[in-house]
Amino acid sequence: MSIELTPDLRSFVDEQVLLGLYPSAEAVVEAAVLRMMDEASAAGVDRELQSRLEESERQIEDGRDMDWNATVADLRSRYKL
């Protein structure tokens, strides 16, 4: 694959290599793409968490919440803690 970078981006990539942070321009680009993939994955987790929190809030509003102390007692009894 061949990509074209703007002069500013190319300067940044070259600087990273000159500083010894990466062995090559390709390594800089690879690291950037991997970071983007990690961030996209984390964003998916954040969306899932947000969805679960919203569902929990709806359950509380509908009166479907559980008493914390009763839940802890049930878990302790169930798992003999």
ZIPEQUI-V547099 format. One record per residue. N is the residue number from 1. OMEGA is omega as a letter, one per 40 degrees, with the letter a starting at -180 (999 if undefined). Layout:
n: (N & N)
omega: (OMEGA & OMEGA)
This chain:
n: (1 & 2 & 3 & 4 & 5 & 6 & 7 & 8 & 9 & 10 & 11 & 12 & 13 & 14 & 15 & 16 & 17 & 18 & 19 & 20 & 21 & 22 & 23 & 24 & 25 & 26 & 27 & 28 & 29 & 30 & 31 & 32 & 33 & 34 & 35 & 36 & 37 & 38 & 39 & 40 & 41 & 42 & 43 & 44 & 45 & 46 & 47 & 48 & 49 & 50 & 51 & 52 & 53 & 54 & 55 & 56 & 57 & 58 & 59 & 60 & 61 & 62 & 63 & 64 & 65 & 66 & 67 & 68 & 69 & 70 & 71 & 72 & 73 & 74 & 75 & 76 & 77 & 78 & 79 & 80 & 81)
omega: (i & i & i & i & i & i & i & i & i & i & i & i & i & i & i & i & a & i & i & a & i & a & a & i & i & i & i & a & i & i & i & a & i & i & i & i & i & a & i & i & i & i & i & i & i & i & i & i & i & i & i & i & i & i & i & i & i & i & i & i & i & i & a & i & a & i & a & a & i & i & i & i & i & i & i & i & a & a & i & i & 999)
